[in-house]
Structures are given as structure tokens and as C-alpha cells.
């Protein structure tokens, strides 16, 4: 049953990230139909991210306190409504409002889902289970990029969100049956502010937060602007840009999360630094190739850079929740991941908006290069955690 849980939540993860990415493949159509400026297009990502980030710690706390299954189901209902509303807006203010509602719905899903998977899977399979779930996010990004671009060219942007809203309702019915056992509130009484304070008192938590935030910034610049960057720089079609901006990174991320999950689950039995080293390696691989993709004019070099960045991101993603469970109380795992989302969303939101304002001056390539430097800051932060783990062993 624990692997069936991963399979079902994989589908929710796919829907979440499909909806996040699909809108970025449709930016040229939104720019035309809603008369949006480049800065307003950047705000589509920023509004979503800030709502998502600000509510994520509270969403994680609610999951820790009142039941992770209940939170997952409630979030899926709001997600379906928000998706349908997105397809019926007639102005940029309406679009920004619908994306804020979407951010609120997703703020409650990911912390609850990852914590529930960590509850069901012990250290022997936790990284692999987390990695498989993360691959659902990658699949959603690929579908959002390729399918969204194709739909935009053939049917326009509005039908995309009608279809997704209906799928969300159907999936809710399936999950309602399976997640009944996970709806019970947790025993004991938890205070929200005390939970936050306890996490920041946990050695290594702040450093992992810095690393997560660095990767989130890079991710959200790519989610938001890479399709349009390829559309402009390489003169691709909407569908071609959407496919290239998502497929290569996500395919490589699949390899990263599965290989990283299997290897670190085994290696962690002998070395308590294994999962942190995996995260460090992921960031160290991703950083230089993020810079390369912003500099090259060669399609083969671009593809190599996208693949290598994706591999590094996969190595990082498969171990985030397992590392959190190693340093913090299981009763605080969803809340802790919610704080990660808060840091990543706030920084990513600023980055997306600033990159939009840079588009006509320094260009989007400069934003990608800055994000590469930020990834190296994450490597330094994780090295601090690794040294602490080594000291405990010695």
C-alpha cells in the first residue's frame, strides 16, 4: 500500500506542475489577448509564488496537526476551481487573482504529500519514494510545456484550463476513497509559532533552507522564462520552445531522482552524510550548466546544458525531505517543508519579476547567470551541514 500511495500522489503532483508550467508556454497568447506587458507576464509567476510561499508553512502546519490526507483532498478541490477560473478571466487583474487562488491551493499539497510519503516509507526506501513522487512534478512540467504549446497553437489558451479543471474533480473522487485512513488529526497539541521556532533551533535547518531557496530561484526562472527565451533567441515555435524548455531538463531529472534515490538509500546505511552529499553534488553540477545555457547560441550545446542541469536538480530533489527527516522531528516535517517553500517562493517570485523587467535591457540570459551564482551559495550552505554530520560521527 505504501507504493500505491506514491503512485496516486504522483498523479496529483503531475497535475500541480502541469498547471504551473502550461501557462508559461502560453505567454505570447496572453500577451496578445490580455494586452499584458513583460512585467505583468512576470507577475503571473510572482503572484502565484508569493501566495504559495506565504501560505506553505501554515499549510504544512495544518497537515501536521489535522491530517495530511484531509489537507491533500481540500487542496485538490480548490485547485480544480482555480484552474477552471483561470480559463475564463478577461483581464490581467483576473488572471493574477486566479493564479493567487492556485497558489493557495498548492501551498497545502506538497508539504502534506511529501510528509505522508516519509511517514509511510522508512529510511530504506524514503529517498527513492520521494524521488518517484518528484518525477510526477517533472512529468507535469513536460506535459505543460509541450501540450500547452500545442494547444495554444491549435485551440487557444482557454480550453487548456477547462480540461484540467474537470480532470482535477475526477481525481479528487479517486483520492477520497484511498486517503480516508490519513484524515485523522495527529495526537497532541501543536502551536504554530512554537513549531517554527523549534525548526529554526534545529542544527542545519537554516542551511538547508538556503540551499532549497537557491535551487527554487533557478527553477522558477526556468519555469517562467525559458520557453519565451528559446522562442526569442532560437526562433522556435510555441510548441517547440515549450517542449525544449521542459523535456530535456525533466528527462534528465528523472534519471537524477531515481538513481540518486536508490544510491543514497543504500549509501546512507553506511554514511550519515550520504544524502547531504547528494544534494551538494546536484547543485554543483547544475550551476555551471545553467550559465552555459544562457550563453550559447548552439542548439547541441543548449541541449547538453539542459540535460546536465536537470540531472543535478534530480539529485537535489530526491533527498530534500529525507534530509529534513534526518535532522528534525517527524511531527514537524510538513511544516519544515512549508518553510522551504516559503523561502523558495519569495526569492523565486522576486527573481521572475526582475527577470521580466530585465528582458528588454540586460536580457533573460543575465538572470540565468545570476541564478547560477546563487546555486553555488547553496553548495556552501550544504557543506556546513555535511561537516556537522561528519563531526557527529567522529
JOCORPE-V576133 format. One record per backbone hydrogen bond with DSSP energy under -0.5 kcal/mol. NH is the residue of the N-H (numbers start at 1). CO is the residue of the C=O. If there is no record, write none. Layout:
nh:co
NH:CO
NH:CO
This chain:
nh:co
5:1
6:2
7:3
8:4
9:5
10:6
11:7
11:8
12:8
13:9
14:10
15:11
16:12
17:13
18:14
19:15
20:16
21:17
22:18
23:19
24:21
25:21
25:22
26:22
26:23
27:24
29:26
30:26
31:27
32:28
33:29
34:30
36:30
36:31
41:37
42:38
43:39
44:40
44:41
45:41
45:42
46:42
47:43
48:44
49:45
50:46
51:47
52:48
53:49
54:50
55:51
56:52
57:53
57:338
59:55
60:56
61:57
62:58
63:59
64:60
65:61
66:62
67:63
69:182
70:182
71:67
72:68
73:69
74:70
75:71
76:72
77:73
78:74
79:75
80:76
81:77
82:78
83:79
84:80
85:81
86:82
87:83
88:85
89:86
95:91
96:92
97:93
98:94
99:95
100:96
101:97
102:98
103:99
104:100
105:101
106:102
107:103
108:104
108:105
109:106
110:106
112:108
113:109
114:110
115:111
116:112
117:113
118:114
119:115
120:116
121:117
125:122
126:122
128:261
129:125
130:126
131:127
132:128
133:129
134:130
135:131
136:132
136:133
137:133
137:134
138:134
139:135
140:136
141:137
142:138
143:139
144:140
145:141
146:142
147:143
148:143
148:144
149:145
150:146
151:147
152:148
153:149
154:150
155:151
156:151
161:157
161:158
162:158
163:159
164:160
165:161
166:162
167:163
168:164
169:165
170:166
171:167
172:168
173:169
174:170
175:171
176:172
177:173
177:174
178:174
179:175
180:177
181:178
182:179
183:180
186:65
195:191
196:192
197:193
198:194
199:195
200:196
201:197
202:198
202:199
205:202
208:204
209:205
210:206
211:207
212:208
213:209
214:210
215:211
216:212
217:213
218:214
219:215
220:216
221:217
222:218
223:219
224:220
225:221
226:221
226:222
229:225
230:226
231:227
232:228
233:229
234:230
236:230
241:237
242:238
243:239
244:240
245:241
246:242
246:243
247:243
250:246
251:247
252:248
253:249
254:250
255:251
256:252
257:253
258:254
259:255
260:256
261:257
262:258
263:259
264:260
265:261
266:262
267:263
268:264
269:266
270:267
271:267
274:271
277:273
278:274
279:275
280:276
281:277
282:278
283:279
284:280
285:281
286:282
287:283
288:284
289:285
290:286
290:287
291:287
292:288
293:289
294:290
294:291
295:291
295:292
296:292
302:298
303:299
304:300
305:301
306:302
307:303
308:304
309:305
310:306
311:307
312:308
313:309
314:310
315:311
316:312
317:313
318:314
319:316
320:317
323:319
324:320
325:321
326:322
327:323
328:324
332:329
333:330
335:60
336:332
337:333
338:334
339:335
340:336
341:337
342:338
343:339
344:340
345:341
346:342
347:343
348:344
349:345
350:346
351:347
352:348
353:349
354:350
355:351
356:352
357:353
358:354
359:355
359:356
361:358
363:358
366:363
367:363
368:364
369:365
370:366
371:367
372:368
373:369
374:370
375:371
376:372
377:373
378:374
379:375
380:376
381:377
382:378
383:379
384:380
385:381
386:382
387:383
388:384
389:385
390:386
391:387
392:388
393:389
394:390
